[in-house]
Amino acid sequence: MYSLKEKSVIQLNINGEIRDVVLSPSDILMETLRGQLGLTGVKPGCENGDCGACTVLVDGWPVKSCLMLTVEAIGKQITTVEGLKNAPIQKAFIEKFGFQCGYCTSGFLMACHALATIHPDPPDILIDDWLQSNICRCTSYEEIGNAIRAVLSGEIS
Amino acid sequence: MIPFDFEYYRPDTAEEAVSVFAELEAEGKEPVYYGGGSELISMARVGSRSFGAVIDLKNISECKAMEDRGNGFYLGAGLTLSDLVEWNGFPLLSKTAGRIADHTMQCKITLGGNLAATIIYRETALPLLLSDAKLTFAGADGFKEYDMDTVFRERLLLPRGEFLAGVMLDKGFFSLPYFHEKKTKNEKIDYPLITAEGLKKAGVLRIAFSGLAAYPFRDDKVEKTLNASYLSPERKADKVVKHLSSVIQSDLSGSAEYRKFVLKETILNILDTMKGV
């Protein structure tokens, strides 16, 4: 049985690299990624699981990092927007104007990237279901939809 | 940020989990079992819940299993709602899971966490109530299986120190005609004003609700009314609304009077949809 009772140094797999972090059991993944590892593409928004700005991938699936204990990430592969490294969806957001202020962009990118990877040929209803996890207060939804559809159709690769 | 410290345990077996719970309890550390954790983290963050230790159940094989066991289909309580959506073996359960919170949250919320939540909706209970599911509890005496309707009465009746390991489903329910109607106040992703869902087994309609009252439920009298061949649909809907009026809640999503109006329309719609199946 694994246990963590007090602040300790542990290792996490972040964006394909093994990174040391000093961790308390009550630490939240979003705060660890930003505060200790400088991965500020993970955005704090509502910090209540509603907005999706802090979305990261955990073993390829989108998860809101504001509602995950860092200790839960031990043994899992965590990907932040910094780990996408010129994925097609990033190019699509630029070409299809998928952002305005940009604060929500990294969260949307992670959700879109996961969708394109897990369901490369999704029906429209599935695209809607996945993207409704994120909020864009600039209301770029039409353009974000165009961006993910451009990737899924192969228009942008 | 969670404003207090606690210890974290991730047992590999149910025996370890129950044992460490008892030890921590004896030490006065107020342990909690931990599934997806979204509710516990949310409540801890705002100071409405505190605990001295969490016992994460997600590494226990019985909590992760998804398998056909011949006499039934077993789903571990640690499976996420997203797992259930992707599986889609019991379409009503998958549909229900896919309408709780949003997709990304479905990748974190577990079946067990939703059933045992303090939030009043606990919508995964509905297909389990409707399909006569059996729940497996893990405790000091090992695993024990209970009928859903004996251990889920308004909420999950878990003895202190025990946890929900999984649910056993009767595969005979998987292909039955069903309906699922979730009505929210505004946005698609929201808590239910009313979620009504059900299925038809051997020509008999079963129905269960969430959001209508302060707990999810199935009601014998409602089902008898809906299956009474001598009543018109309009009369059935009126009788159901009247019968449930004492438990229908008022909250920010809608007044009791508004819920009664929506309930009647929902029932009429369901009766029309299900009459030919």
Contacts between the chains, C-beta under 8 A, distances in Angstrom:
chain1	res1	chain2	res2	distance
A	1	B	9	6.3
A	1	B	10	6.5
A	1	B	11	4.5
A	1	B	12	5.8
A	1	B	16	5.0
A	1	B	20	6.9
A	2	B	9	7.5
A	2	B	10	4.4
A	2	B	59	7.7
A	3	B	7	6.8
A	3	B	8	6.5
A	3	B	9	4.7
A	3	B	10	7.1
A	4	B	7	7.1
A	4	B	8	4.5
A	5	B	7	4.5
A	5	B	8	7.6
A	6	B	5	8.0
A	6	B	7	7.9
A	24	B	5	6.4
A	25	B	5	7.0
A	25	B	6	5.7
A	25	B	7	5.8
A	25	B	8	3.8
A	25	B	54	7.5
A	26	B	2	4.3
A	26	B	4	6.9
A	26	B	5	5.6
A	26	B	6	5.7
A	26	B	44	7.8
A	28	B	1	6.7
A	28	B	2	6.9
A	28	B	41	7.2
A	31	B	1	6.5
A	47	B	45	7.3
A	48	B	42	6.2
A	48	B	45	7.8
A	49	B	38	5.9
A	49	B	42	6.8
A	49	B	101	7.6
A	49	B	105	5.7
A	52	B	102	7.7
A	52	B	104	6.1
A	55	B	104	5.9
A	58	B	107	7.6
A	61	B	82	6.8
A	61	B	107	4.7
A	62	B	103	7.5
A	62	B	104	4.6
A	62	B	107	5.9
A	63	B	104	6.5
A	63	B	107	5.4
A	63	B	108	5.5
A	64	B	104	5.6
A	64	B	105	6.6
A	64	B	108	7.0
A	67	B	37	7.0
A	67	B	38	4.6
A	67	B	41	5.2
A	67	B	42	6.9
A	67	B	105	7.7
A	67	B	108	6.2
A	68	B	37	7.1
A	68	B	41	7.7
A	68	B	108	6.8
A	69	B	8	7.0
A	69	B	37	6.4
A	69	B	41	7.1
A	69	B	54	7.8
A	71	B	8	4.9
A	72	B	37	7.2
A	72	B	56	6.8
A	72	B	58	7.9
A	111	B	103	7.8
A	111	B	104	6.4
A	129	B	98	6.9
A	129	B	103	5.2
A	130	B	103	4.8
A	130	B	104	7.8
A	132	B	102	5.5
A	132	B	103	6.8
A	132	B	188	6.8
A	132	B	189	5.6
A	133	B	102	4.0
A	133	B	103	4.8
A	133	B	104	3.7
A	133	B	105	7.0
A	134	B	104	7.6
